[in-house]
Amino acid sequence: MRYPIDKELKSLSIFSGSMVGRLYPVINIGYRLKKCRSDKNVSVRKYSTPGYNGAEISTLIIEPKQSIGDLPCIVFFHGGGFLMSASGSHYQLAKHYVQKANCKVIMPDYRLLPKHRYPVAVEDCYNTYLWLLENASGLGIDKDRIIVTGDSAGGNIASAVTVMLKDRGQNLPRGAMLIYPVLDKRMITDSMKKYSDTPIWDSKCNRMFWDMYLKDQDASGAKYASISEIDHLDFFPDTYVETAEFDCLCDEGIEFTRKLTEVGVPSEYHLVKGTCHGFEAATRSHILEECIIRRIEWIRKVWG
């Protein structure tokens, strides 16, 4: 089926979800060639940080040039179905946050499918988050003003790490910003049933992701995979959710926002009309520009 995707996203709309699902190894080669480098506005440093079961992962810290004093921080978990590396658009978006919100951005390079299944990715990111808390002073970061964010699978990680911090008695972030997040392994929403042939990502691709991510995993032991199934989320910090109109994940974001609102969590929801999953890859679109402005306003409000 053809969808009325905004003309600014025309270059994205030619890629079907099944195409992305088949070609992700090739896509990853291209993504890995795109390095996040310092430029005239930001500095980029690479650290080795703790991962799951004693492993170490690579983590980037992006910060304004000539920053003074402790700055607030965004911990950015990139999307890609737990299959794909961070892309050039992720790096560009991180740099936008650094400049427009005057903060530091931390990007863990968590380990990926198909070799590393649940819970490796979320545990990698959780352990790096603890490293951040322990080393905040030396990194020039105000650990009382941290926001977690992520798109798609990264939104899954951002929400999972928040729950893990609560369960394990650690300090929670000040806010969570979830962009077309993956939140429910049950795949029971209307949009999941409706959008089986949308660009970039669809329900068929989503099923492949869950089957691969939770292969050989006892579903009852996968608490941090499917955050929408957790009953009590009243501890969540201020939360911003953004979904794409023509996306099988759209209703998961809507339902999650409703669930948070019902238990008194300050929540903000935005449906981005005329878009498909992954619209952030259109880095020069007016659509993304408007989204960034709105996100920065929310970020500043949360940090106070």
C-alpha positions in Angstrom: 0.0 0.0 0.0 1.2 3.5 -0.7 1.1 6.0 2.2 0.9 9.8 2.1 4.4 10.2 3.4 5.7 13.8 3.3 7.7 14.7 0.2 10.7 15.6 2.4 10.9 11.9 3.3 10.7 10.7 -0.3 14.3 9.3 -0.1 13.3 7.1 2.9 10.0 5.9 1.5 11.7 3.8 -1.2 13.1 1.4 1.5 10.6 -1.2 2.7 10.8 -2.8 6.1 11.5 -6.2 4.6 14.3 -4.7 2.5 15.9 -3.2 5.6 15.5 -6.5 7.4 17.3 -8.4 4.6 20.1 -5.8 4.0 21.0 -4.8 7.5 24.6 -6.4 7.3 25.3 -4.2 4.2 23.7 -1.2 5.9 25.9 -1.7 8.9 29.0 -1.5 6.7 28.0 1.9 5.6 27.1 3.0 9.1 30.4 2.0 10.5 32.2 4.1 8.0 30.5 7.2 9.3 32.6 8.3 12.3 31.5 10.9 14.8 34.3 13.4 14.8 35.1 16.7 16.5 34.3 19.8 14.5 34.4 23.6 15.0 31.5 23.4 17.5 31.9 20.2 19.4 34.6 17.9 20.8 34.3 14.2 20.6 36.1 11.8 22.9 36.1 8.0 23.0 36.1 6.0 26.3 36.1 2.4 27.2 33.3 1.8 29.6 31.9 -1.3 31.4 29.5 -3.6 29.7 27.6 -6.8 30.6 29.5 -9.6 32.4 32.8 -7.8 32.7 33.0 -6.8 29.0 34.0 -3.4 27.9 32.3 -1.3 25.2 33.3 1.9 23.3 31.4 5.1 24.4 31.5 8.5 22.9 31.2 11.8 24.9 30.3 14.8 22.7 30.5 18.2 24.3 30.6 21.9 23.4 34.0 23.3 22.7 35.5 25.3 25.5 32.7 24.3 27.9 33.1 25.5 31.5 31.9 23.8 34.7 29.6 20.8 35.1 27.0 20.5 32.3 23.8 18.6 32.1 23.9 15.4 30.1 21.9 13.4 27.6 22.6 9.7 27.5 21.7 8.8 23.9 21.0 5.1 23.0 20.9 4.8 19.2 18.2 2.8 17.4 18.5 0.3 14.7 16.5 -2.8 15.9 19.5 -3.9 18.1 20.9 -5.0 14.7 22.5 -1.8 13.4 25.2 0.5 14.5 24.8 4.2 15.1 24.4 6.1 11.9 25.6 9.5 10.7 22.2 10.9 11.4 22.4 9.8 15.0 25.7 11.6 15.4 24.4 14.7 13.7 21.4 14.7 16.0 23.6 14.3 19.1 25.6 17.3 18.0 22.4 19.3 17.6 21.5 18.5 21.2 25.0 19.5 22.4 24.8 22.9 20.8 21.2 23.8 21.2 20.8 22.5 24.8 24.4 23.3 25.9 25.0 19.9 27.3 27.1 16.8 27.0 25.9 13.7 25.1 27.0 10.2 25.9 26.5 7.5 23.3 27.3 3.9 24.3 28.2 1.6 21.4 26.3 -1.4 22.9 26.8 -4.8 21.4 24.4 -6.0 18.7 22.3 -8.8 17.3 22.5 -11.5 16.0 25.6 -12.4 18.2 24.4 -10.6 21.3 20.8 -11.2 22.3 18.8 -10.0 25.3 19.9 -8.9 27.9 23.3 -7.9 26.5 22.4 -4.5 25.0 20.4 -3.2 27.9 22.9 -4.5 30.4 25.8 -2.9 28.5 23.9 0.4 28.6 23.0 0.1 32.3 26.6 -0.6 33.3 27.8 2.4 31.3 25.1 4.5 32.9 26.5 3.5 36.3 30.0 4.4 35.1 28.7 7.8 34.2 27.2 8.3 37.7 30.4 7.2 39.3 32.6 9.4 37.2 30.4 12.4 36.6 32.6 14.9 38.5 35.7 14.0 36.5 33.7 14.2 33.3 32.3 17.6 34.0 28.7 16.3 34.2 26.0 17.4 36.6 24.6 13.9 37.5 21.4 15.5 38.9 20.5 16.7 35.4 20.6 13.7 33.2 18.1 12.7 30.5 18.0 9.4 28.8 16.9 9.3 25.1 16.7 6.9 22.2 14.9 6.2 19.0 13.2 2.9 18.2 15.3 0.2 19.9 17.2 3.0 21.6 13.8 4.1 23.1 13.4 0.6 24.4 16.9 0.8 26.0 16.2 4.2 27.5 13.0 3.0 29.2 14.6 -0.3 30.2 17.6 1.4 31.8 15.2 3.6 33.8 13.4 0.6 35.2 16.6 -1.2 35.9 17.9 1.8 37.9 14.7 1.8 40.0 14.8 -1.9 40.6 18.5 -1.8 41.6 18.3 1.1 43.9 20.2 3.7 41.7 19.5 7.3 41.0 16.9 7.9 38.3 17.4 10.3 35.4 15.6 13.6 35.4 13.7 12.8 32.2 13.2 10.2 29.4 12.8 11.2 25.8 11.5 8.3 23.6 11.3 8.6 19.8 9.1 6.1 18.1 10.1 3.6 20.8 9.8 -0.2 20.7 8.0 -1.1 23.9 5.8 -4.2 23.7 6.8 -7.6 22.6 3.2 -8.7 22.4 2.6 -6.7 19.2 -1.1 -6.3 20.0 -1.9 -2.7 19.0 -4.0 -1.6 16.1 -1.1 0.1 14.4 0.9 -3.1 14.7 -1.8 -5.0 12.9 -2.4 -2.2 10.3 1.1 -1.3 9.2 2.7 -4.4 7.7 4.2 -2.8 4.6 5.4 0.7 5.7 8.8 2.2 4.7 11.9 1.5 6.8 10.1 -0.6 9.5 6.9 -2.6 9.6 5.2 -5.2 11.7 6.9 -8.1 9.8 10.3 -6.5 10.4 9.3 -6.0 14.0 8.4 -9.6 14.5 11.8 -10.6 13.1 13.5 -8.3 15.6 11.6 -9.8 18.6 12.2 -13.4 17.5 15.9 -12.7 17.1 16.2 -10.6 20.3 14.5 -13.0 22.6 15.5 -16.3 20.9 15.8 -19.1 23.5 14.8 -16.6 26.2 12.1 -17.5 28.8 9.6 -14.7 28.2 8.9 -14.5 31.9 12.5 -13.6 32.5 12.6 -10.8 29.9 11.2 -8.1 32.1 13.5 -5.4 30.7 12.6 -6.2 27.1 9.0 -5.2 27.1 8.5 -2.2 29.3 4.8 -1.8 28.4 4.0 -5.0 30.3 5.2 -3.6 33.6 2.2 -2.7 35.8 3.6 0.0 38.1 5.5 2.8 36.4 4.6 5.7 38.7 8.3 6.2 39.5 9.1 7.2 35.9 10.7 10.7 35.5 9.1 13.3 33.2 8.7 11.7 29.8 8.5 12.9 26.2 7.2 10.5 23.6 7.2 11.1 19.8 5.8 8.8 17.2 5.5 8.6 13.4 2.1 8.5 11.8 2.6 5.6 9.5 4.5 3.3 11.8 3.6 0.0 13.3 5.0 1.3 16.6 2.8 4.4 16.7 0.2 3.0 19.1 2.8 1.6 21.5 4.0 5.2 22.1 0.4 6.4 22.6 -0.5 3.6 25.0 2.7 4.1 27.0 2.1 7.8 27.4 -1.5 7.1 28.5 -0.2 4.6 31.1 2.3 7.1 32.5 -0.3 9.9 32.6 -2.8 7.7 34.5 -0.3 7.2 37.3 0.6 10.9 37.5 3.9 10.9 35.6 4.3 14.3 33.7 4.1 13.2 30.1 4.2 14.9 26.8 3.1 13.2 23.5 3.5 14.2 19.9 2.3 12.5 16.7 4.5 13.6 13.8 2.1 13.7 10.8 3.1 12.5 7.4 6.1 10.5 8.6 7.3 6.9 8.7 9.6 5.2 11.1 13.1 6.5 11.0 12.2 9.9 9.8 15.2 11.4 11.8 17.4 10.1 9.0 16.1 13.0 6.8 18.4 15.3 8.7 17.7 18.4 6.5 13.9 18.2 6.6 11.7 20.9 8.1 9.9 18.1 9.9 13.0 17.1 11.9 13.9 20.8 12.5 10.5 21.4 14.1 10.8 18.2 16.2 14.3 19.3 17.5 12.9 22.7 18.5 10.1 21.1 20.4 12.5 18.5 22.1 14.9 21.2 23.1 12.1 23.2 24.7 11.1 20.1 26.7 14.7 19.3 27.7 15.2 22.9 29.0 12.0 22.7 31.0 13.0 19.4 32.6 16.4 20.6 33.6 14.9 23.9 34.9 
